[in-house]
Amino acid sequence: WRHRYPRPKAEGNKYSRGHLVVMGGAEMTGAARLAAGAARRAGAGLVTIAAPSEAFAIYAAGDPGTLVKPIADDAGFEDFLSDPRRNAVLAGPGAGTGEQTRRRVLAALQAEKACLLDADALTVFQDAPRHLFDAIRSPCLLTPHEGEFRRLFAGGGGKLARARAAARQSGAVILLKGADTVIAAADERAVIDATAPPDLATAGTGDVLAGIAAGLMAQGMNVFDAACAAVWLHGKAAAAVGPGLIAEDLPKTLPRIIAELLNP
């Protein structure tokens, strides 16, 4: 995937590098902010957090280069997604496990944007996973850890076999996280990545991973390649930081890792 990694073009601009929408929650606001920052470091030209109106001030006080749009209700969210220039959506980090998250995930999928669903965006469908799978009609990446995976998918066997079966069942690319992360597509392609050091077992690092992958998807990288690249970059950045790592360190370390990737 190195040769398909998106690179800025001399004639390009921020709009040509994609516009990612990150669905923000009302309480765990740090998750969406970590994801947004990682997506920007991964090269997305524009990143907007669609924030609940009551939490707007919290989001707006964050990184000045991250856009924030207050969203009052579901209709406002759907209207915001209707702009075709907003070509990718990340839902889940800190979104909350209420019915609103479920409705907005379905709205994002119905808009047929490139979608990455993580964390709460997966958990809200644990009672009706088929409802989620039937709504997937555009490029989609699901990024569960083992607990979230078991809430959506039945069956046993090894991790590779389970991830492949889940990709066939859902129609999405599956990124099953862990020390041996598995990325699987419905056409049986699969990659096992073991670059993740144990220092990543700390709050917020999964949000950063989701942001990297979504940022690459916003730039037009295909979902399977974006998942592979994101996991590799995430692990290499973590290894570069080393002991004492916290999630906020990872986006700051990405430019050096990306430079080494593109200029070996």
Helices and strands as residue ranges (DSSP letters): G 2-4, E 19-23, H 29-41, E 46-52, G 53-55, H 56-60, E 67-71, H 74-81, E 88-91, H 99-110, E 114-117, H 120-123, H 129-135, E 140-142, H 146-152, H 159-170, E 173-176, E 181-184, E 190-193, G 198-200, H 205-218, H 223-241, H 249-262
